[in-house]
Amino acid sequence: MTSFDQARAAHAQGAQTRHALARHALAKINLFLHVTGRRENGYHELDSLAIFAPAADRLHVERTGACGGHATLTLKGPFGDGLTAGEDNLVLRAVHALRATVADSAALPDLALVLDKRLPVASGIGGGSADAAAALHLAAAAWGLKEDGLAPIAATLGADVPVCLAQRPARMQGIGEILSPAPALPPCAILLVNPGVAVPTPVVFKAWKDSGAPFRPPARLPARWVDLDAMAADLRETENDLQPPAIALFPVIETVIEAIAAQPGCRIARMSGSGATCYGLFGTEDEAKAAARRLAVREWWTEAGALPDDTAF
């Protein structure tokens, strides 16, 4: 059973108890990414279509019984060793940011959080941002706060946190803060593959800038796609502008893309975000999972399944 299969099962059974709450932080995939401009403060403006894939971290929170609104974080899972649980962790920063908005924060219960880190770190799929968004939801629930105030807090934590807050397909523009509805997606499945290299986003953006690549206009997208072939055709008219510089820095990314594209049933293969995770779109879940099994023999991280419906976990 994949991590997202487990997420759906937990959602169906109810992931909340009287004293504990849990939430899956789904991987965010950039189906394309255009660098459209640069602001005076140095931030790049982007145009991207983000979807959420069948792979996830899991965040669990319990009230400790003490008060003060303080939080602790414990890390576990296959990629937990790649992180630290200090105050700079985005999960704790999210909880602290929410606490700061509460006037009587001293009366809030203390929280103990456990992050089961199952998504590769620094891999272009928004794992840290998804974890932060999940932390906002869980802390709000644990403290009995309304969720309608979470979006402004999310925007202060990082460009990808706002879209991860909803965990629904969305068009991302600006520096990630301008969100609009995505085209209606056809039924399909996705394969994710990461070769096990961490790719720092600032390094890739610097390589893109140093390459002299021009800014690209926003993509033209329809209101909906009738099927996967139509979707793949339109996506082939777009690019991930960060893919060429990422490949120049980490050539194995190109090897991964070629391996995905060679799988039976793959309609399009591309890098997500700043890498190194790459995706392939398939017509059926069986095709995507068969491809994952074939590629897993290379000791790459793989995850596959049907794209989630429009439901946030």
Secondary structure, 3 states (H helix, E strand, C coil): CCHHHHHHHHHHHCCCCCCEEEEEEEEEEEEEEEEEEECCCCCEEEEEEEEEEEEEEEEEEEEEEEECCCEEEEEECCCHHHCCCCCCCHHHHHHHHHHCCCCCHHHCEEEEEEEECCCCCCCCCCHHHHHHHHHHHHHHHHHCCCHHHHHHHHHHHCCCHHHHHHCCCEEEEECCCEEEECCECCCCEEEEEECCCCCCHHHHHHHHHHCCCCCCCCCCCCCECCCHHHHHHHHCCCCECCHHHHHHHCCHHHHHHHHHHCCCCEEEEEECCCCCCEEEEECCHHHHHHHHHHHHCCCCEEEEEECCCCCCC
